[in-house]
Amino acid sequence: MKKAIEKLREIWGNKWVRFSVVSLIYVLWFVVWTRNLLWLLGVAVIYDIYISKYINRLWLDRYRAYKKDHKAFRKAMEWVEALLFAVVVVVPLKIYFFGMYVIPSSSMERTLLTGDYIFVSKLHYGPKMPNTPLSFPFVQNTLPLTETTPSYLEWIQWPYKRLAGRDIVRNDDVVVFNFPEGDTVALGSITVKDEYGRSTDTDVSTTSYYELLRSLGREKVYSDLKVMYRPVDKRENYIKRCVAVAGDTIQVIDGNVFVNGRQQQNIPGVQYIYLVSVTSPIGNRAFERLGINTEEVGYSPEAGRYTMPLTAEGVELLKSLPEVKEIVRYINRIPGESIFPHDPARYPWTEDIFGPLWVPKAGTTVPLTLENLPLYERIIRNYEGNTLEVNRTDGTIYINGTPATDYTFKMDYYFMMGDNRHNSADSRFWGFVPEDHIEGKASFVWLSITPGKNIFTGIRWDRMFRGIH
């Protein structure tokens, strides 16, 4: 065994062996997998590192000698080298293999909790190559310590490209994706008056630009806020459950999801808003014992009733409390403009009564009419890059200046929903998620910290390394 190890060391000590092995790995990864012949230029760099050492003699030897003789320069360059090493190693891992994300809201409770840090596999669906390569590493869209300064330059924009993965997006996968309505954002705050005429400044940075247009009007949005466009890969990251894939037909009936006519399989973490009538108030300790998020609990003393999100298991546990009289699931039956496709006259849908809606599939052609145009308008114009105009006089639809009576989709689309069904901004509000927005599949929770607490006092040990299903 010892001789075998020594023999391997002797073989690896040969510079041509090392050059050949490293070059093979490099070509398989950067040339074959990415399908980009330009990466072959890197083989010349590998050849110089292991064989010719031209750069070493020309520059690196002088650099090392100067660094050895100048202490201040040496200290500074140690930090620079460490940072460069981190960028060179971590950035490819982040692009090709995995991402780390933190759950910022309760939209996926109780499957995922606010403060969960999750590992996201990019190999599962195939890594998506950056659209905007010139960007500051390790941040999504704004520079550190700023709120509006972009962390990227749009001098170079690459088209959508996804490498081969080990699977496809399937029904009920928990998926991380770029927020589709995040193509345009309005940053800043607006002044609003309450019923008593008092003015307050409200931050709207977390509100969809398109929702602001519907509620405030274009003039106020553009006069009071900073409006910015963001490329696909620089839009905010969202995490939801994919309830319908391309080609499926989805319908929500009284809050229950049906896909292709069949009710969605039972998902233990799904919760809905319930109206809980009580004889006396319930103490916060009871809520904590039952695992109910008190921040989402509302109480009306006059009606003697709570509104709160509950899982099916939570409903049964709450029924055991002596002060609870009745528990009724809330169902919204009042259509509004906030629900996709934002046309309640034609589509009087709510988050609980929605569809049926067909999810577009690449290569499929659908007839286009004024009736169904609201369903596909954003896809045609925003996601697939066409111009779209409608002659309101005769009802003719023009795509790229040509009259169109049908449309063929270029990409697959998905319909996403949060497991906290009444506290989730998802596809019921902003429509389909294009395939070029998909980042990866949520795999497991690697760290979980209770909001408001630190890493020393707030770690939720029972959630560490828990798989996401």
N, C-alpha and C positions, 0 to 999 in steps of 0.2 A: 504493500500500500504506500509505504514511504517512498519507494523508488518511483512508483507511478506518479505521485505528486511532484517529485523532483523533475520527472520527465516532462510533465505538463508545464511546470515553471520554465523549463528550458525552451520548450516550444513557444510559450507565450513571450519569452524574452526576445524572440526573433522579431525585428521591426516589420518585416514583410507579413508575418502572420498577424500581428496586431493591426497593421494597416488593412489587411484583407477582411478581418472579422469586423472591425469598426465600419469600414466602407459598406460591407454587406448589410449590416443593421441599418446604417444611415440610408442606403438606397431603398431598402424595403419599406422603411418608415416614411421618409420624406419624398421619395420619388414615386414608388409603386402605389403606396396607400393614398397619397395626396393627388396622384395622377398629374404631377407637375414636373416637366422635364427641366425647368429652370433650377430646381434644387440640385441637379447634377453638378453644378458649379461648386457645391460644397465638397465634392470628392477631391478637388484640387487643394482645398484647405486641409483636409485630412491627410493628403499625401505630403503636404509641407510639414505638418505636425510630426508625422512618424518617419518620413524618409528624407526629404531634402533639407528641412529645417532652415529654409532661406529667411523667413520672417524672424526666426530666433536670432540668427547671426546679424541681420540688418538692423533690428530694432530692440528685441526683447533683452538681449544681453546688455546693451547700453542702459536700458530702462532699469534693469535689476541692479547694475553697478551704481547708477545715480541714486536709486532708492536706498541702497546700503550705506552710502556716504552722507545722506541728508535725512536727519531724524524726523524733522517736521513733515517733510514730503512723504517719508515712509509711513508715518502715522495716518496722514490724510488718505494716502492711497490704499491703506489696509481697509478703510471704510468703503472707499469706492469699489475696490475689488470684491468685497463681501456683498455689496449691493448688486454689482453686475452679475456675480455668481448666482445670487438669489433670482434675479430676473431671467438669466439664461436657463436656469433649471426649472423654476416654478412656472414661468409663463407657458412653455410647451406642455407641461403637465396639465395646466389649467385649460389650455385650448383643446388638447387631444384626449385627456383621460377623465378628469373629474373637476367638479366645482364645489365650493363650500358656500352655503347660504344660511341666513338666519331668518326665522319666521317672524315678521313684524306685526302681524295682526291675527285676529281670532277667526278668520274666514274658513280655516280648515279644522277648527276644533270639532270633536275631540281627537281626531286622528293626529293632528299636529297642534302643538300649543305655542302661543306667543313666547319667544325666548328659546325655542328649539333651534339648534344648529344642525343642519342636515348635510349629508354627503350626497352629491348628485352625480350619477354615472353618465358620462358623455359617450362612452363606448357603446351603451345600450342601443341607442338609436343612430349612432354614428356621429362623430364630432362635426360641428358646424364651423366652417372656416370664417375668420373675421371678415366683415364687410368693410370695416374701418380700421386698417392696420396701424395707422399713426395715432397712437393713444397712450396716455399715461397708464402704466401698469397698476393692477390691483384695485382699480376703482371703476365704477360702472359708467358714469356720464358727466360728473362734475369733479373739478380738482379738489383735493383735500382743503378743508377750512374755508371753502366757498360754497355758495348755494346756486349760483347761476353761471359760473365760468366753466365752459365745456372742457372736458379732459381729453379731447380728441381733435384732430384736424381732418377735414373732409377733402383734402387735396387728392387723396387716393381713395376710390370707392371700388371694391371688388364685388362682382356678382355673387349671388347665392350659390354656395357649393357645400354639399355634405358628403363626408367620407363614409365608406361602408361600415355598418354597425352590425351588431349581433341579433337585433330584433327590430320590430316596428312598433309604433304606438298602438296599444290595444285598449279596448274598453276597460274602464275602471283603473287604469294606470294613474299614479300620482305623478304629474309632469310639471317641470319648470320650463317657463317660456317667456319670451319678451312680450310685454304688454302691447297688444295690437293698437289700442287707441293712444299709445304713448308716442306715436309718430310726431305729434305736436303737443307741446306742454305750455301752460300758462303759469308763470312763476310770480310770486309776490303775494300781496294781501289787498283786500278791498274793504272799503268802509261801508258798513251796513247799519241801519237804524232799527231798533226794536219797536214794540208797540207804544212805548212811552217817549219815542223820539230820541233815545240815547244812542250815540254813535259808538261803534266798536270796530276794531280792525280784525278781519278774519283772514287767516292764512289759507290760500286755496291751492297750494302746491300739490296736495294729495288728491285734488279733485280733477277728474277728467276734463281736458280742454273742451271736448265736444259737449259734455254736460254743462259746462260753464256757458258755452254759446247758447244752448237751449234755455238756460235759466236767466242769464244776464243780457244776452244779445251781443252781437259782434262788436258794436261800437264801444261798449263799456269794457269788454275784455281787452281790446287793443289799445284803449286809452289809459287804462288803469294798471295793466299787467304787462310783464315781459313775455312775449310769445316766441318760442323757439321750436325748430324742427330737429328731430333726432333720427339718425339712421337706425335700421332694424336692430343691430347688435348693441346699440347704446340706449335702448329703451329699458325701462324698469323691468326687473324680473318678478314674475308672478308664479305662484304655485297653486294648482287646482287639480281636481280629478277629471280625467277625460271620460265623460259619460257617453260620448258618441264619436265615432271615427268617420272618415270620408265614406260616403255612400249610405250611411245610416239615416233613419228618420227618427227624430226625437220628439216626444210629447210629454208635457208635465200635466198631470190630472190631479187636482187637489193636493199638490205638493209631491206626488209620487211620480217618479221618472219612468217612462216607458221608452224602450228603444226597439224599433222594428216590431212594435205591437206587444213586446214582452216586458214585464216590469223588471226594473233593475234589481240585480241580486242584493241581498241584505248586506249592508256595510255597517258594522257595529259602531263606528265613530260618528255616523251621520246624526245631526241634531236639528230640531225645528223649534220655532217659537211656540210656546204653550201659554194659555191663559189659565192661571191657577187661582181659584177662589178659596179664600181662607176665612176662618172664624176669628183669627187673631194673627198679628204679624209673626213671620218666621225669623228666628235669630240667625245672624251671620254664621255662627258656628255650625248650624245645621247645613247651611249651604256649602261651607268648606268641607264638612264631613261627607257630603254627597258629591263633591267634586264639581260644584256649579260655580261658574265665573260670576262673582257678585257685581263686577263692572257692567255686565249685560243684563242685570236684573232690574226691572222697573216695578214700582209699587204705587197703587192708587188707594189711599186710605178711605176715600169716599166710597169707592166701589168694593173695597175689601178684596182686591185682586192684584196678583202679580203677573207680569209678563217676563218670561225667561226662556233661554234655550235649553232644551233637554234631549238626551238620547232616549231610545225606547227603554233602556235599563234605568235611566234617571227618572222616567215617569213612574215606573213601578216602585222605586225607592221612595219617591216623594209622596206617593199615595199612602205610605205607611205612617206618615206624620199625622198626629191626631187633629191638628188645626187645619188640615187640608180638606175642603169639601168637594171640590170638583176640578178636574184637569181637562181642558179642551184644546186641541191643536188649532193654532191660528192659520187661517187661509185667506190670503188677499184676493179679493174678487173685483177690485177697482182698477181698470186699466189706466196706464199713464204713459207719457212721452219718454220717460226714462227707460222703458223696456224696449229691447230690440224688436223690430227695426224702427222704433220711434215714430210709428204711424198708427196711433190707436184707432183711427177711423177705419182703416183697412184691417189692422191686426190688433184687436182688443185683448191683448195678452197681459198677464201679470207674472210675477216670479213663481206663482203657484198654479197658474192656468196658462199654459204656454204651448204653442204649436198646434198641429204637427208641423215640423220643419225638417226639410231634407238637408243634409250636410254635404256640400259640394265635394266632388271627387275629380281628380285630374283626368282630362281627356273626355269627360262627360259634357254633352251639349244640352242646354236647356233653352226652351223658347223664352224670349224676353217680351214682357208686356208692361204697361204702366202699373198693372196690379202687382206683379211680383218684383219689379225693379228695386223697391226699397230693400228687399232681401239680399240682393247681389250688387247693389250700387257701390258699396265700399270695396268689395272684392275687385270689381272691374277697374275702379279708378285708383284706389290707394294701394292695394296689395299686388295687383298685376300690371300696374303702370300704364293704363290706357287713359285717353281723354274720353269723357262721357258728357253728352249734351242731349237735352230733350226739347223738341219743338212743341211747346205747349198748345200751339194752335191746332196741329193735326195729330199730335201724339207720337210723332216719329222719334225713335231713339237713334242717336248717332254715336258710334264708337270709332275713335280715331278719324272722325270726319266722314265716315261711311254709314249709311242707314243699316241698322242691325235689327233682325227679328229673332236672333238667337245668340247664344254665347257659349264658347267652349272653355272650360276652366283649365288653367295651366298648372295648378298646384292642388294637393290634397288639403282639406281643412278639417278642423276638429272643434268639438263643442265641449267646453270646460265648465265645471261647477264646483263650488266649495262645499265641503261636508257640513259646514255650519250654514244651512240652506237659507236662513232668513237674515244672515249677516255676512253676505258674500257678494262682492261686485264681480260678476263673472259673465259668461257668454249670454246669459239671459238679459244682460244690460248692454253689452257692447258687441255681441255677435261672435263670429267664427274666429278661430286661431289658425293662421296659415302655417303650412309646414316649415317655411323658412324662419318662423319665430320659435320653433321648438329648440330648447337648450339641452334637456336631458331628463332622465328618470330619477326621481327621488328614491334613494336606496335605504338609508338608515339615519337615525339621530345619533350623532357622535358627542353632543354636549347639549345640556338643557339647563337654563338658568331662569329662575322665577323673575319676571319683570319687577324692577325696583330694588332688586337685591344684587349683591356682587358674587363673584366666583367663589368666595370663601363661605358665604352664608346661604346662597340661593340655588346651589346645584340640586337638580331633581335626579337623584341617583337612579331611581326606578326607570327613568327614560333613557339612560345611557346605552348606546349601541342597540337600540330597539329598531327592528326592521319596520319599514313603511309599506303597508299593504292597502 
